[in-house]
Amino acid sequence: MALGNAPGIGTERPGLGESIRMLPHGRYLSFYRETPKPVRIERVMHGARDIDGDDFETWPGEGGD
């Protein structure tokens, strides 16, 4: 099943940011938000990482580095 066809299949991760969902794919985790297009991929990270809210403080295109 494609993520774009069923964007609600990911797990909600409110501790990482507003409206963030996570979907595992192999050894990687895709973090996304549902949008009218229907999704926006925010991050793809290796599942072995210790992922917390610090990884999501500044979103691409919203300032920061």
C-alpha positions in Angstrom: 0.0 0.0 0.0 1.4 3.4 -0.9 1.7 6.1 1.7 0.0 8.6 -0.6 -3.1 6.4 -0.8 -3.4 5.9 3.0 -1.5 8.6 4.8 -3.0 7.6 8.2 -1.2 4.3 8.3 1.8 5.8 10.1 2.1 6.0 13.8 1.5 9.5 15.3 4.6 10.9 17.0 3.4 14.0 18.9 6.6 14.2 20.9 8.5 15.0 17.7 6.3 17.8 16.4 2.8 18.8 15.5 1.1 16.3 13.1 4.2 14.2 12.7 3.7 10.5 11.7 6.3 7.8 11.3 6.3 4.9 9.0 9.1 2.2 9.0 10.5 1.0 5.7 13.3 -1.6 6.1 16.0 -0.1 8.3 14.7 3.4 7.8 12.0 5.5 9.3 10.0 8.1 7.3 8.6 11.0 9.2 5.8 12.9 7.4 2.8 15.1 7.8 -0.5 14.7 6.1 -1.2 17.6 3.7 -3.7 18.3 1.0 -1.2 16.8 -1.6 -1.6 14.2 0.5 1.7 14.0 2.4 5.0 15.9 3.0 8.0 13.8 3.9 9.9 15.7 6.6 12.8 13.4 7.4 14.1 9.9 6.5 16.3 8.6 9.2 18.1 5.3 10.0 16.2 3.3 12.6 19.3 2.7 14.7 19.5 6.4 15.6 18.3 7.7 19.0 15.6 10.0 17.6 14.0 12.7 19.7 12.5 16.1 19.5 15.9 17.8 19.0 16.1 16.2 15.6 12.9 18.1 14.6 13.4 21.5 16.2 13.9 23.3 12.8 12.1 22.0 9.8 13.6 22.5 6.3 12.6 25.9 4.9 11.7 27.3 8.3 15.0 28.9 9.3 17.9 27.5 11.2 21.1 26.4 9.5 
